[in-house]
Amino acid sequence: MKHDELMVRGFCWNVDVVNPDGSLAHRHSQFNRIPDAGLEFLVKAPFGDVSPISAFYVGLFRGNYTPSANTAAADIPSNMQEFVDYSETERPLWDRLFEAPGTMDNLSSKAEVTVTQDRTLRGGFLCSDNVKGGNTGLVLSCLAFTTPVPVTAGQTVRVIAGLTYIPTNSI
């Protein structure tokens, strides 16, 4: 087996923008990029080689940023330009559950923010720091949306993010 034959597909993100009347304004779904530090964490944590992290939080960004292997929390305020124009005081918790063999997601408890200012969202991330606009913690997942997502004051953004390990006997 060659190291470069092993591929991690990453988290699948589903982002819904919901109008105040409950109607769906926009739906977006795509896979992410797991930065190298996130991959290292996912490989080492189950074996106790790094300390566990008990909580991750959902963040959104509005900058024209492309995630890379080196993406880190230091990129959040300036390069990603985190979207902080929502009424909640902290980034919403990625309240994950073990859903099936190999899957963790927040399908039963979507991360939500209530938009307070018209903006365009260009991506999202999972980070171990809950501070809006913060620049510390581990970025476990990051994605640039394939198409920008406009949001207006009063709308709600709901995010589901899930990770599935797929068992295989051949590569």
N, C-alpha and C positions, 0 to 999 in steps of 0.2 A: 504494500500500500504506500502510495506517495502522499506526503503531507498536503500538497496542493490539490489533491483529489477530494479532500474533506471540505465540504462547504456548509456554512451556516446560513440559512435563509433569513433568519432574524424574526423580529416581531412583525405581526400584521396589525396595521392601524386602521380603524374605521372612525371617521370623523363626520358627525352630523351637525349641521347648523339648523336650529329650530326657531321658527318665528314665534312671537309672543302668543299667537293664537293656537300654537301647537303644530302647525303645518311645517313640513320639511322644506327648507330653503335650498339646502345643498347637502350632498352626500359624497364623501371621498374615502377611498379605500386603497391602500398600497402597503408594500413591505418597506422596511427601514434599512438603515445602516447601523450595525453594532460596532462602535469604535473599538480599537485594540484593547483599551483598558476594560471595556465591558466584556469582551471575549475572554480576557484573562480572568476576570471575576467569575464568569459563568463556568469556566473550566476548573478553577481552583477552589471555589467556595464549597462545593459538595464534599470535598475531601479534607476540609479544615485547613487548607493552606493559606487562606485569607479569612479575615473576620467576616461573619455574615452581616448583611445590611437588612434591617427589618422592614424598611419602608422606602418606596420610590414614589415620586410625584410627577404629574403630567404638566409639562410646559408647552407653550406654543410660541412661535416666533414669526416676525414680520419682515426680517431682513432677507436679502437675496443671498442666502448662505447655502453652500453645498457641503453636507457632512463628509468627513474623511476619516481615515483610520486614526488620525490624531485628534479628532474632535474631543474637546474637554469642557468642563464647566466654565473655565476661563473665557470660552468663546461666547457664552450665553448673553451677557449684557451688550457687548459691542458688536461682535461679528454676526450673531444670530439676531440681535435686537429683539429680545424677548417681548412678547405681547403681554402687557400688564394692565391693559385697559378693561378690567373686569371687576365686578363688585366684591368678589371673595378676597379675603385678606392674605391668603397663602395659595400656593400652587395646590391644585386638588390632588388628593391621595390616589395613587394607582392601587385601588382596593382589590387586590387579586385573590383568586381562589383557584385551587386545583380542580380543574373541570373534568379531565379524563386522563387516561394514561398519557403522560408526556406533555400536558397542556396547562399553562397558567394564564388566566386572563381576568379582566374585570367586567365581563359581560353582564353579570348580575348587579354590578354597582358601578355604573358609568361615571367617569370623571366629568364634572360639569363646571362651566364658568358662565356668568351672565355678563354679556358685553355692555360696556358703558360708553364706548366711543367707536365710531365707524373706522374700520381699518381693513387691511388686506392681510390675511394669514398666509405664510409661505412654508410653514413646517411645524414640526413638533419634536419633543424630546421627553425621555424619562430620566429623572435625576434624583439622587438620594437626598437632595436639599430641598426643603419646602418653601424657601424664601423667594417671593416674587422678585425677579431681577437679580437674584443672587448668583454668585460665580464660584461656588464651592460644591463639593460632592462628586459622585461618580455619575457620568452620563452613560446609561446602559443602552439607550436606544435613541436614534436621531434620524429624522427624515425630512427631506425637502419635498413638498407636495409637487406633483407633476404639473398641476395647474393651480394658480393662486386662488385662495378662498376668501371672497369678500364677506365681511360681517358688519352688521349695523347695530347701533345701540338698542338694547332690549332683547336681542336674540340670545339664545343659549347655545353654546358649543358643547357637544357631548362627545367624549372620546372613549373608545374601547381599544385596548392594546393587548395583544396576546402573543405568547411564545409557545411553540410546539417543538419538542424534540421528536424526530421521526426515526424509529428503529429500522435498521436495514441490515441485510446480510450480504449485500453486494453494493459496490460503488462503481 
